[in-house]
Amino acid sequence: MFLIFFLLLIPLIFQFVVGNKAIHGYTSLKFWQACIISIIGQILMIISSFFLMLNEISKSGLRDGMPALGVFVIGTLIGILILVVIAIQLYTKLYDT
């Protein structure tokens, strides 16, 4: 169960680390490439976590799909948080003097 929520946080951690390195030029990735990778990664992690939760629900014998919907909603909120992090990093990149 912990793995499902950890999967949702991987793109956010990636954006923090690689986004900062891309802004300061410590990596060969450009900033926009790091942003695209983290957004696509978040979409893939939401899908994989959703199906992992459905698998856990079916193993436990529950017939309610609300935990899977919860994973989708939390993944979407983390995706919005990634967009906020990207906006802050872009702001610091453009207006850093």
TAZICOR-V14547 format. One record per residue. N is the residue number from 1. D_FIRST is the distance of its C-alpha to the first C-alpha in Angstrom with 2 decimals. Layout:
BEGIN
N_D_FIRST + N_D_FIRST
END
This chain:
BEGIN
1_0.00 + 2_3.81 + 3_5.38 + 4_5.41 + 5_7.12 + 6_8.94 + 7_10.35 + 8_11.86 + 9_13.61 + 10_15.26 + 11_18.18 + 12_18.89 + 13_19.26 + 14_21.30 + 15_23.52 + 16_24.20 + 17_25.19 + 18_26.89 + 19_28.31 + 20_30.12 + 21_31.37 + 22_32.62 + 23_34.41 + 24_36.21 + 25_36.98 + 26_35.21 + 27_33.67 + 28_35.19 + 29_32.78 + 30_34.26 + 31_32.49 + 32_32.30 + 33_30.75 + 34_27.95 + 35_27.41 + 36_27.39 + 37_24.93 + 38_22.44 + 39_22.92 + 40_22.62 + 41_19.58 + 42_17.90 + 43_18.93 + 44_17.60 + 45_14.18 + 46_14.06 + 47_15.15 + 48_12.84 + 49_9.65 + 50_11.42 + 51_12.13 + 52_8.81 + 53_7.73 + 54_11.18 + 55_10.74 + 56_7.94 + 57_10.36 + 58_13.28 + 59_12.21 + 60_11.90 + 61_15.21 + 62_14.74 + 63_17.30 + 64_16.31 + 65_14.87 + 66_14.52 + 67_10.74 + 68_11.40 + 69_14.37 + 70_12.59 + 71_10.61 + 72_14.14 + 73_15.85 + 74_13.82 + 75_14.32 + 76_17.94 + 77_18.41 + 78_17.26 + 79_19.66 + 80_22.37 + 81_21.75 + 82_22.28 + 83_25.52 + 84_26.61 + 85_26.07 + 86_28.07 + 87_30.77 + 88_31.10 + 89_31.32 + 90_33.85 + 91_35.82 + 92_36.05 + 93_37.05 + 94_39.79 + 95_41.19 + 96_40.87 + 97_44.44
END
